[in-house]
Amino acid sequence: VDMLDAGGSGIFATTKSIDAAMANVDVHVRIRNDGTKTQAVNAVVRLIDAGGKTVATATRRIPLRADSASESVETLSVATPHLWNGVADPYLHRLVVEIATPSGAVLDRVEQAFGIREMRADPARGFLLNGKPLRLHGVGYHQDREGKGWATAPADIEQDFAIMREMGVNSIRLTHYQHGQVIHDLADRYGMVLWDEIPLVSRWTWGDDAVATAGLRDDARQQLRELIRQNGNHASVFNWGIANEVDFGKSLPAFITTSKDTPAPDPLPLLRELNALAKSEDPSRATALATCCEGRLLGSADIPITAEAADLGGANRYFGWYYGQPGDLGKHLDSLRALRPNQPVSVTEYGAGGATTIHTDNPLGGKVDQRGRNQPEEYESYIHETAWATLSAKPYLWGTWLWNSFDFATTVRREGDAIDINTKGLVTYDRKIRKDAYYFYKANWTATPTVHVAGRRYVDRAYPAADVRVYSNAPRTDLLVNDRVVGTLSACPQMICAWSNVALAAGANRVVARGVFPTGAVDDAIEWRVAPEAARSVRIDS
C-alpha cells in the first residue's frame, strides 16, 4: 500500500449508499511498486463486523509497472448493515486491505476502524445522521494544558475527552488546527461527530498584500490535503473546515495588516481554491468555515462576506460579551438564514470569560471587562444560560459549539484572574475546576442525575441574603439552608431552579440542594460565610 499519501494510510473508504437492505462502500486503494520489475498483485478488501465475521469482500488483480503507483476502487456491498449511529450506537467494523502475490503470499496489510453511516446538513431540518435529525451540541477544543502546553500525551487527550463526554457533548469542533489520531479514534468509538479544520485563522496576509502569497497558498493546500487523507476514514468526521474568522477586514485593529489607504485583503480567492481542493479530495463530505463579522458587529468598516465560499455556514458570535446584548443573538441568526436560505447555518463559537476567583451577586449589576479583569464567573454562566435558551429553540441550526471546553493559553491577554490565558473555558487550564456553566450543560445535555449549586466559589458573601441558582435535571429539587427547607421547585425551566433573596445567617451557612430522582435523592452541599460586619450592614440603592 502506498505510503506516499500525505501521511494517510493509502486507503480511502466512503459510504456511497445506505438503505435497510444494503450499504455500498467504495474503497480507494493506492498501491506502489518500488521494485525494478513489473509485478501483478491481488488487492483483497474485506469488511469485518465487531464479532469477527467478514460481511463483505472484494478482490482485484492489478498489474503494477516498475517504480510506479496505481489506484484501484473496490465496492463492498454489505447486506442489512449495522450502522454507526452516533452516541446512541457507535458501531464500528474493521476495514482490512491486503496486497498479496497471485499465489496468496501477503506483501502488505492495512487495518482500520470504519463506520457505515450517512451524514448531511439541511437548511431547515439541521443535521441528519442516517436520515434522522440529530441536534449537534458541543464544544470547541484546544488541546494544550497547564504544565505541558502542547506536549500532551494520549492519556491527557483521553482525560479531556472524558470530561467533555461527561458534560453531554455529542460533537466537538477540533480548533483551530489539525488534531491527532487519539481524539479521532475516541470520537469514532464513542459516537462523537467532529468538525475538522486547518489553521487558516484571522491574519493571513503580510504587509499591504491584498491576496495570499504563493507560499501561504501552498501551505494551506498541503495542510488541507493532509487533514483529509489522514482522517477521511474516521466515521466521526462530518466536514472539512477551510478557515476561521478570515473576514475581519479592517474591523479589528489587531488583525489589520494593510496600511490606512489600502483596501482590506480579500480572502475569497483563497477560500474558493481550498473549497475546490477539498471537493476533489473528498466529494463525500461538506466543506465549512467559521465567520466572525458579517453584519458589521465590530464597527462600521467594510468586511468581506465569506460564508458563501463553503457548503456550510458557521457563525462565531459573542452577543453580550464583545458587542450587543445576549437577546440579539436570535434575531441575528435569523437574518443570516434569510440572507442564504439554502445554506445550512451553525453557531461555531459563543460564550464569555469566567474567572473562578471573581464573583458577583448580580451579573447585570456592573459592566464586565471583556479584555480586562472584571470577568465574574457568574456572568459567564449568565451568557451561557441566555445563549442556550436561544440556540435550543432554533431547529434549523445544524450544530452549536460553545467556546471553549477548557481555558487555553494565549500570548496577548491579561484577563480575569489570569495572564496569557483565555478564560472562556468551562474547565480551568489545569483541569482542576469545572466552572458552574459546565454543570448547566450537564444538567441540560445528559440524563445523568445532576444537581449543582452555582456560586460555590463565592464563599465569603457580601450580603446577608442571596439569590440561589441550582442546575438540576431532577423532577423535584429542594433547597435547604442551615437544615431549614427554603422551598421546592419542579420541572425547572432550562434545568435552572432559582430562589430569590434567600436569608443567610451571620457566620457559616450550609446550603444544600437536593434533587429527588426516581432512583433516589442526590445532594449538593456547599458552605457560604457571612462576616459579622456584612450581616449588620444596611445598603440603600447600593
Summary of the structure (lengths in Angstrom):
residues: 542
radius of gyration: 26.4
end to end distance: 73.2
largest distance: 94.6
contacts: 1827
relative contact order: 0.09
helix: 20%
strand: 38%
